[in-house]
Amino acid sequence: MSSQTFKVIKFEVLRQIKKPSFWIAILAGPVMIAGIFALNFFNSQSLNDSLKGDTQKNADTTIGIFDESQYLKNTLENLNQENSLTKVKTFSDTENGLRSLKNNEISTFFHIPKDFDKSFSIKTYTQADGKLLSNAKGQDYVKGLLYGTASFNVTPVQIAILNNKYSFTREFINTKTGQSENPFGKMVVPIAILIVFYILITVFGNRMFMSIAEEKETRISEMLLTAIPAKNLIIGKIISTMIVGLISITCLIVPALSGLIIFRENPMLKSILGSIEFNPFVITTNIILLILSFFFITCVGIATSALTATAREASQYSGMVIMGVMIPFFFLGAITAETASVATYAISIFPLSAPIALMMRNALGTLPTIELFAGLGMLSIYSIIACFIAIKNFEKHALTFTLVKPNFLPRKIWSKKP
């Protein structure tokens, strides 16, 4: 790397990271996410405290039951209420039950009608205490009584089957080694690398397309070309843009990893982190695909930017390129299929869609080793061609301050006089 290229990289990187707006834009997201998590945490704490308070408040609650259907007769007769927080008072008619509710002797009155086996409905009377959206006090207790009565002559296995409480445990066996493995755990890190590339393109892609256009628009490119050759300037721009993007994504990854470490004892996070398995080959190749893909898209952005006159025009073209990069998400069926189809190969070869397609197939384990190395070579060739086009576009159109229109007709036709 020449000293002039290094100077361009140093100047561009320092110019970006010295801007307060750069750090505000990067750190605003993590700060907001941290604030949301903190708010959710305190809200959960207050909710738990509220539930504990309600439990204490509802201790020794007394409910009334008028079982006209006689369905709970044996259960209520044998009910042990000594150590129960909810007490049950039985009634022989509705009038006495409502009178007891009115006198605050019970908190809720339940009437199980005579035709309960047909209506499957229980009339509930509660005090109008303003808690319209809360469940009636003792309702869960009555459910437990009904459930216990219904399951008295049923085995636990039958109960589990009827309530769909059983589950299937799945184990994956490697046909080559015969050993058990966890393919989902192996996909976590490679998929995370794919997400990093997705964030780089969607969040920072617009900057790639405006880097050269802004200097052309302000006529800075005229002064730069008097001191630095176009080749060194473009290569420096490409590398500096990648460095700034990696700095930005690092500022997002570090808080995320810190959050995982802090809340690693959370049951859900603990199960996810415990299932992660590291496959060095897949992780390394996905990182290489990430770097090559990021370099390629950066070259495409700068090559396009060199053809435009203003940053506004360049940003319009960035949307088209990003849509091309996102093509694999519209063909997830073809990408995730174990057997590759024509669409799978087409998406994996097309320059813009190849990065995400190759990284996704590599993470899922559906990309053969031969196709993986072929894809790495293909992306390398795409990157070299895109870099060459970017340099030539800037050399030819650095001092062109109008939108360059492509000329697809032979030179003779255009040069022919009418």
Residue, then its C-alpha position, 0 to 999 in steps of 0.5 A: m500500500s502506497s503512502q498516498t493511499f494510506k494518507v487517504i485512509k487515515f484522513e477519511v477515517l479520522r474525518q468520520i470518527k471526529k464528527p459528533s453526528f457519527w457517534i450519535a447515530i451509532l450509539a443512539g440505537p444501543v442506548m434506546i435498546a438499553g433503555i427499553f430493556a431497563l424499562n422492561f426490567f423495572n416494569s417486571q419488578s413492579l409487576n412481581d411486587s404487585l402480584k405478591g401484594d395481591t397474593q398477600k391481600n387475597a390470603d384467606t379468601t373465602i368463596g361460596i359455591f352452590d353445586e346444584s349439579q352435585y358434580l362436586k359433592n364428594t370433592l367438597e365433602n372431603l375437602n381439607q381447608e386447614n392449610s389452604l389460602t382459599k376457604v370454601k363455604t357451600f350453600s343450598d340455594t342462590e339466595n343465601g349465597l347472594r346474601s352472604l356476598k352482600n354482607n362481605e362474608i364471601s368474596t365470590f359466589f359460584h353457582i354450578p347449575k343443574d344442567f352443567d353437563k349440557s351448558f358447561s357454564i358456571k354463573t359467577y357473582t362478584q362484588a363491584d370493586g372496580k376490577l372489571l378486567s381481573n379474574a373473579k377471586g377463587q376462579d382458579y381454585v374452582k377450576g382446580l376442584l373441577y379438574g381434580t374431580a374429573s381426573f379422579n378416575v383417570t391416569p396421569v398418562q391419559i391426562a397428559i395425552l388429553n391435555n397435549k402435555y407430551s412432547f417430542t425430543r429430537e436428536f440429530i445423528n451424523t451419518k459419517t461419524g455416527q455421533s449425536e450433534n446439534p446443527f442448530g447450535k452450530m448455526v448460531v454464530p454463522i447466522a450472527i455473521l450474516i446478520v452483521f453483514y445485513i446491518l452493514i448493508t442496510v444501515f451504512g450502505n447509503r454512505m458507500f454511495m455518497s462518499i464520492a458524490e459529495e466530493k464531486e458536488t462540492r468540487i473537492s475532487e478537483m483539488l484532490l486529483t491535483a495531489i493524489p492519483a485517482k487509483n490511490l484515492i479510490i482504493g483509499k476511499i474503499i478501505s476507509t469506508m470499510i473501516v468506518g463501517l466495521i467501527s460502527i458495527t463494533c459499537l453495536i456488537v460490543p453492547a449486545l455482547s455485554g448484555l448477553i454476559i450481564f443477563r447470561e443467567n436468564p433462563m431463555l438466554k442460558s438455554i440459547l447460550g448453552s446450545i451454541e457449538f462452534n464450527p471453526f471451518v464454517i465460522t472462518t469461511n463465513i467471516i471471509l465471505l463477509i469481508l469479500s462481500f462487504f468489499f464488493i458492495t463498497c466497490v459497487g457503491i463507489a463505482t456508482s457514486a462516481l457516475t452521479a453528480t450529486a449525493r441525492e442521486a447517488s442515494q437513489y441508486s443505493g436502494m436499487v443495489i440494496m434490493g438486489v442484495m436482499i433477493p435471497f430473502f424472497f427465495l428462502g425456500a430455494i436457499t434453505a432447501e436441502t437439494a439445490s434447484v436452478a433458482t438456488y444456483a442462480i441466486s448464488i451466482f448473481p453478483l448482488s444476491a450471492p453474498i447473502a445466499l452463500m453465507m446463508r447456505n454455508a450456515l445451514g450446511t447446504l453448501p457443498t465444499i466445492e461450491l463454497f470455494a467456487g463462491l469465494g473465488m467468484l466473489s473475489i473476481y466480482s470484487i476485483i472487477a468492481c474495484f477496477i470499474a470504480i477506479k476507471n469511472f472516477e478517472k473518467h468522470a471525476l470532473t463530470f458534474t452531471l449525471v453520466k448516461p450510459n451509451f450502449l450504441p456503437r461509437k460510430i452511430w453517435s459520431k455520425k453527423p445527420 
